[in-house]
Amino acid sequence: MKAAVITERGATPVMQEFKKPTPQEGAVLIHVDTAGLGGWDVLGAYRLGVEYPCVIRGEGVGRTDDGRRVYFGERSVLPFGAWAEQTVVPAEEVWDVPDHIDDRTAITMGIAATGALVPLEAASIQPGENVLILGGTGTLGQIALQLARYLGAGRVVAAGRSEKALARLTERGIADATVCLKGDDTDVAALKKEAGDGFDVVLDLVCGQPMLNALKASRWGARIMTIGTGAGRQVNLDIADLLFKTLSCIGTGQRPPADRRQIWERLLTIATEQNISVDYSEFAFDDSPQAWTSQVDGPHAKIYAKVR
């Protein structure tokens, strides 16, 4: 079968023939229709202990041999994955897709949307509160802006490095204000300018210096939820900036499959009722290496490919 294959650690995938998966006890063979790609794939966190060569794991929508249309996450049985004509996935990770949900929505409301909803709900947003999304231009950030509003935020502010991508958020009406981060001493002042009396909740998708700067623009009682490390994993924290605030590091991937499925099904309902949307970037399946490179560069859109 045709697949996007990583031949060794750190290598860009190549399109080539790859062995077909075979049915396994406790797992489901899936004929892939649409494959999605995210930052977790190119960052390599899932590759600990993986064997090479392997297919890009990703997430996707496909059909089982008995005709069920299903979503599956990034937990294909190694060395298989979503970016191939077929994959095999543990049965508890294979979830039926409602007929009214398109492939792109089913994929986007999986890993990315779960990563936004769980920490935002943990922050217990109160009606009218001022919410900052650090890293608001990516797929997860775009969803988080809309979910924060759904959860009661009175004002949502997006911060990121791309002026063009930030302008797009304003154009779409999903951010009340934006802050373009320059990576210098002006960032604190820019954040404080949009913070008013201070941010009540910060969803931090990048960590590093931007998170430290956001602390300075947050008010007493603020809840800072950190879930990403794109701007750095180590910080030199002045504890005075954290006084009377709460900083939490939230993980979502290790929840039991039944819990994640329940969250996903709820998100499908929210996405339909609230018209949650993100920008997309579609690639031909044969252009999977280019899709990978685009994800590495930061596309400000959800990348996917139609496999068949």
DOMI-790799 format. One record per residue (C-alpha): residue number from 1; x, y, z negated; residue in three letters; chain. Coordinates in steps of 0.001 Angstrom, whole numbers. Each point is the difference from the previous one (the first is absolute). Layout:
REM residues N
REC  kolke  east  north  up  marvo  zavo
REC  NUM  X  Y  Z  ALA  A
...
REM end
This chain:
REM residues 308
REC  kolke  east  north  up  marvo  zavo
REC  1  0  0  0  MET  A
REC  2  1027  3649  422  LYS  A
REC  3  1023  1818  -3175  ALA  A
REC  4  1904  3032  -1335  ALA  A
REC  5  2924  -1683  -1727  VAL  A
REC  6  2572  1265  -2511  ILE  A
REC  7  3133  -2031  697  THR  A
REC  8  2040  1160  -3018  GLU  A
REC  9  -219  2338  -2964  ARG  A
REC  10  -61  3629  1112  GLY  A
REC  11  -528  -793  3688  ALA  A
REC  12  -2605  1674  2219  THR  A
REC  13  -2562  -2610  1096  PRO  A
REC  14  111  -1465  3484  VAL  A
REC  15  -2804  -1509  2076  MET  A
REC  16  648  -3669  645  GLN  A
REC  17  -1496  -3452  -43  GLU  A
REC  18  -430  -1394  -3497  PHE  A
REC  19  -1174  -3346  -1309  LYS  A
REC  20  -3747  -262  -531  LYS  A
REC  21  -1312  -434  -3538  PRO  A
REC  22  -1722  -3258  -819  THR  A
REC  23  -3009  -495  -2287  PRO  A
REC  24  946  -437  -3651  GLN  A
REC  25  -1946  -1093  -3034  GLU  A
REC  26  -1338  3019  -1867  GLY  A
REC  27  738  2350  2898  ALA  A
REC  28  -1886  1274  3051  VAL  A
REC  29  1263  136  3583  LEU  A
REC  30  -911  3362  1553  ILE  A
REC  31  41  1141  3624  HIS  A
REC  32  1035  3647  -362  VAL  A
REC  33  -2024  2700  1750  ASP  A
REC  34  1469  3169  -1567  THR  A
REC  35  3169  486  -2053  ALA  A
REC  36  779  2936  -2276  GLY  A
REC  37  3339  1344  -1202  LEU  A
REC  38  834  2000  -3125  GLY  A
REC  39  2870  1492  -1926  GLY  A
REC  40  217  -3077  -2236  TRP  A
REC  41  1038  -2029  3083  ASP  A
REC  42  2907  2147  1151  VAL  A
REC  43  1209  723  -3547  LEU  A
REC  44  701  -3677  -350  GLY  A
REC  45  -1402  -648  -3478  ALA  A
REC  46  -1754  -3146  1189  TYR  A
REC  47  3181  -1457  1449  ARG  A
REC  48  1536  -1139  -3266  LEU  A
REC  49  623  -3698  443  GLY  A
REC  50  -1438  -68  3516  VAL  A
REC  51  1447  -2295  2619  GLU  A
REC  52  1216  1220  3386  TYR  A
REC  53  -1089  161  2710  PRO  A
REC  54  -3507  1044  -1099  CYS  A
REC  55  -2993  1824  1418  VAL  A
REC  56  -829  3529  -1211  ILE  A
REC  57  -2487  -726  -2761  ARG  A
REC  58  -2321  3018  18  GLY  A
REC  59  -3761  -432  -280  GLU  A
REC  60  -2653  -680  2568  GLY  A
REC  61  -3377  -1157  1222  VAL  A
REC  62  -553  -3185  1943  GLY  A
REC  63  -2151  -3066  527  ARG  A
REC  64  121  -3387  -1652  THR  A
REC  65  -488  -3212  1954  ASP  A
REC  66  -3636  -68  -1103  ASP  A
REC  67  -614  3525  1327  GLY  A
REC  68  77  2032  -3213  ARG  A
REC  69  1270  3561  430  ARG  A
REC  70  2353  631  -2900  VAL  A
REC  71  2409  2466  -1547  TYR  A
REC  72  3294  -1187  -1479  PHE  A
REC  73  2707  1915  -1844  GLY  A
REC  74  3772  -218  41  GLU  A
REC  75  106  -3439  -1613  ARG  A
REC  76  258  -2280  2991  SER  A
REC  77  1797  -3254  -685  VAL  A
REC  78  3664  578  821  LEU  A
REC  79  1468  333  2560  PRO  A
REC  80  -3260  1055  1685  PHE  A
REC  81  -1733  3382  35  GLY  A
REC  82  -2622  2238  1557  ALA  A
REC  83  2119  1133  2945  TRP  A
REC  84  -424  -3224  1944  ALA  A
REC  85  -2684  -1752  1995  GLU  A
REC  86  -653  -2342  -2934  GLN  A
REC  87  753  -86  -3703  THR  A
REC  88  -875  -2111  -3029  VAL  A
REC  89  -1166  1567  -3267  VAL  A
REC  90  -935  -1364  -3451  PRO  A
REC  91  -3786  -474  -80  ALA  A
REC  92  -522  2367  -2939  GLU  A
REC  93  1606  2817  2043  GLU  A
REC  94  -2392  -410  2961  VAL  A
REC  95  -3102  2210  -284  TRP  A
REC  96  -3027  187  2292  ASP  A
REC  97  -409  3323  1859  VAL  A
REC  98  -3572  1369  213  PRO  A
REC  99  -1294  354  3563  ASP  A
REC  100  -353  3796  -241  HIS  A
REC  101  3664  506  -1015  ILE  A
REC  102  2525  436  2822  ASP  A
REC  103  3449  -1578  -141  ASP  A
REC  104  1857  3246  -725  ARG  A
REC  105  -2205  861  -2967  THR  A
REC  106  227  -3520  -1415  ALA  A
REC  107  3797  241  109  ILE  A
REC  108  291  3570  -1302  THR  A
REC  109  -2284  -663  -2960  MET  A
REC  110  2251  -2881  -1040  GLY  A
REC  111  3449  737  -1386  ILE  A
REC  112  131  3768  612  ALA  A
REC  113  -3438  895  -1343  ALA  A
REC  114  394  -2301  -2993  THR  A
REC  115  3273  1771  -764  GLY  A
REC  116  -1894  3300  -89  ALA  A
REC  117  -3167  -1008  -1849  LEU  A
REC  118  1538  -1910  -2908  VAL  A
REC  119  2254  2802  -1331  PRO  A
REC  120  -2574  2719  673  LEU  A
REC  121  -2588  -1877  -2041  GLU  A
REC  122  2592  -616  -2719  ALA  A
REC  123  504  3781  -154  ALA  A
REC  124  -3701  432  -931  SER  A
REC  125  -569  3083  2146  ILE  A
REC  126  -2561  2280  -1621  GLN  A
REC  127  -2503  2063  2015  PRO  A
REC  128  1628  3096  1457  GLY  A
REC  129  3602  -889  -838  GLU  A
REC  130  2960  1165  2070  ASN  A
REC  131  1772  -2932  1690  VAL  A
REC  132  3350  -63  1802  LEU  A
REC  133  987  -2771  2408  ILE  A
REC  134  3789  -117  424  LEU  A
REC  135  714  -1586  3363  GLY  A
REC  136  -3479  830  1221  GLY  A
REC  137  670  -283  3737  THR  A
REC  138  446  -3778  246  GLY  A
REC  139  -2773  -2549  255  THR  A
REC  140  -224  -556  -3750  LEU  A
REC  141  131  3744  -630  GLY  A
REC  142  -2767  739  2488  GLN  A
REC  143  -2235  -2580  -1661  ILE  A
REC  144  901  1278  -3479  ALA  A
REC  145  -1043  3555  853  LEU  A
REC  146  -3449  -1220  1000  GLN  A
REC  147  -368  -2434  -2899  LEU  A
REC  148  1004  2698  -2506  ALA  A
REC  149  -2871  2122  1269  ARG  A
REC  150  -2335  -2994  -171  TYR  A
REC  151  1041  -590  -3626  LEU  A
REC  152  -898  3544  -980  GLY  A
REC  153  2996  2240  689  ALA  A
REC  154  -958  3634  470  GLY  A
REC  155  3121  862  1990  ARG  A
REC  156  2477  -2246  1793  VAL  A
REC  157  3456  1151  1075  VAL  A
REC  158  2357  -1920  2281  ALA  A
REC  159  3781  367  -154  ALA  A
REC  160  2434  -1346  2582  GLY  A
REC  161  2943  872  2216  ARG  A
REC  162  -1641  239  3426  SER  A
REC  163  -1682  3331  749  GLU  A
REC  164  -1730  -1543  3024  LYS  A
REC  165  -1399  -2923  -1984  ALA  A
REC  166  -1136  2297  -2819  LEU  A
REC  167  -1750  2266  2503  ALA  A
REC  168  -1809  -3061  1295  ARG  A
REC  169  -1402  -663  -3491  LEU  A
REC  170  -1362  3541  -161  THR  A
REC  171  -1415  -328  3505  GLU  A
REC  172  -1840  -3176  -996  ARG  A
REC  173  -1324  1649  -3154  GLY  A
REC  174  1310  -2623  -2412  ILE  A
REC  175  2358  2325  -1914  ALA  A
REC  176  -969  3315  -1571  ASP  A
REC  177  3602  1168  100  ALA  A
REC  178  3428  -1309  974  THR  A
REC  179  3571  487  -1182  VAL  A
REC  180  2883  -565  2395  CYS  A
REC  181  2904  -1335  -2046  LEU  A
REC  182  3369  1382  1065  LYS  A
REC  183  2156  -2079  -2325  GLY  A
REC  184  1450  3044  -1761  ASP  A
REC  185  -664  2323  -2945  ASP  A
REC  186  -2996  1602  1731  THR  A
REC  187  -2120  -3145  -377  ASP  A
REC  188  -899  614  -3652  VAL  A
REC  189  -1278  3500  757  ALA  A
REC  190  -1962  -1269  3012  ALA  A
REC  191  -1664  -2704  -2079  LEU  A
REC  192  -795  2403  -2832  LYS  A
REC  193  -1553  2428  2486  LYS  A
REC  194  -2586  -2626  1006  GLU  A
REC  195  -372  -1433  -3503  ALA  A
REC  196  -1929  2912  -1498  GLY  A
REC  197  -57  -744  -3726  ASP  A
REC  198  1797  -3273  763  GLY  A
REC  199  -790  -3339  1592  PHE  A
REC  200  -2120  -2326  -2123  ASP  A
REC  201  934  -3131  1937  VAL  A
REC  202  3004  -761  2214  VAL  A
REC  203  74  -3097  2180  LEU  A
REC  204  3704  -340  751  ASP  A
REC  205  806  -2117  3040  LEU  A
REC  206  3667  991  285  VAL  A
REC  207  1642  376  -3471  CYS  A
REC  208  3434  1652  -53  GLY  A
REC  209  324  3780  -232  GLN  A
REC  210  -3516  716  1357  PRO  A
REC  211  -1494  -1812  -2993  MET  A
REC  212  2172  2013  -2412  LEU  A
REC  213  -1087  3217  1732  ASN  A
REC  214  -3662  -1004  -230  ALA  A
REC  215  375  -475  -3764  LEU  A
REC  216  917  3684  -275  LYS  A
REC  217  -3198  921  1852  ALA  A
REC  218  -2245  -2185  -2180  SER  A
REC  219  -1965  1132  -3018  ARG  A
REC  220  -152  -1472  -3506  TRP  A
REC  221  -2049  -3179  96  GLY  A
REC  222  983  -738  3605  ALA  A
REC  223  194  -3613  1161  ARG  A
REC  224  2812  -788  2436  ILE  A
REC  225  -374  -3350  1767  MET  A
REC  226  3145  -1158  1817  THR  A
REC  227  -281  -2800  2560  ILE  A
REC  228  2741  637  2591  GLY  A
REC  229  3739  659  266  THR  A
REC  230  514  1527  3455  GLY  A
REC  231  1796  3056  -1418  ALA  A
REC  232  2147  -1954  -2438  GLY  A
REC  233  -264  -2599  -2749  ARG  A
REC  234  2079  1779  -2632  GLN  A
REC  235  -908  3298  -1651  VAL  A
REC  236  1709  2295  -2498  ASN  A
REC  237  -3020  830  -2126  LEU  A
REC  238  -125  2936  -2434  ASP  A
REC  239  -2346  -1434  -2629  ILE  A
REC  240  -1308  3504  -716  ALA  A
REC  241  -1728  -76  3404  ASP  A
REC  242  -1902  -3108  -1072  LEU  A
REC  243  -1168  1218  -3409  LEU  A
REC  244  -3792  -296  -408  PHE  A
REC  245  -222  -1758  3374  LYS  A
REC  246  -166  -3670  967  THR  A
REC  247  2273  -1643  2581  LEU  A
REC  248  -1011  -3489  1145  SER  A
REC  249  1478  -2382  2559  CYS  A
REC  250  -2847  -1951  1595  ILE  A
REC  251  313  -3224  1992  GLY  A
REC  252  -2822  -1627  1957  THR  A
REC  253  1499  -2893  1930  GLY  A
REC  254  230  -2528  -2836  GLN  A
REC  255  -3715  -43  -826  ARG  A
REC  256  -1744  -3353  529  PRO  A
REC  257  -1420  -531  3513  PRO  A
REC  258  -3594  63  -1259  ALA  A
REC  259  566  3420  -1593  ASP  A
REC  260  1621  1409  3134  ARG  A
REC  261  -2798  -1382  2147  ARG  A
REC  262  -2601  1689  -2209  GLN  A
REC  263  1845  3320  285  ILE  A
REC  264  263  -393  3789  TRP  A
REC  265  -3710  -755  383  GLU  A
REC  266  -830  3035  -2120  ARG  A
REC  267  2303  2141  2130  LEU  A
REC  268  -1742  -1163  3175  LEU  A
REC  269  -3255  1295  -1470  THR  A
REC  270  1584  3305  -1059  ILE  A
REC  271  1645  433  3412  ALA  A
REC  272  -3349  -462  1722  THR  A
REC  273  -2031  2190  -2346  GLU  A
REC  274  2585  2782  -313  GLN  A
REC  275  1316  -189  3568  ASN  A
REC  276  3574  -526  -1211  ILE  A
REC  277  2371  392  2927  SER  A
REC  278  3718  -1  783  VAL  A
REC  279  2053  766  3070  ASP  A
REC  280  1032  -3062  2008  TYR  A
REC  281  2836  -839  2351  SER  A
REC  282  -631  -2962  2309  GLU  A
REC  283  2792  -2003  1624  PHE  A
REC  284  -94  -2756  2562  ALA  A
REC  285  894  -3321  -1585  PHE  A
REC  286  3025  -275  2288  ASP  A
REC  287  1193  3324  -1436  ASP  A
REC  288  188  -1311  -3562  SER  A
REC  289  3683  1028  -375  PRO  A
REC  290  -994  3579  861  GLN  A
REC  291  -2831  -200  -2535  ALA  A
REC  292  2529  -1052  -2625  TRP  A
REC  293  2322  2900  859  THR  A
REC  294  -2917  2430  -171  SER  A
REC  295  -894  -1263  -3486  GLN  A
REC  296  3612  421  -1130  VAL  A
REC  297  -72  3620  1215  ASP  A
REC  298  -3244  764  -1874  GLY  A
REC  299  -2908  207  2461  PRO  A
REC  300  -2631  1841  -2147  HIS  A
REC  301  -2436  -2539  1418  ALA  A
REC  302  -1016  -3622  -458  LYS  A
REC  303  1840  -2145  2526  ILE  A
REC  304  -1724  -2973  1550  TYR  A
REC  305  61  -2154  3124  ALA  A
REC  306  -2608  -2067  1810  LYS  A
REC  307  1508  -3459  186  VAL  A
REC  308  -2698  -1454  2215  ARG  A
REM end
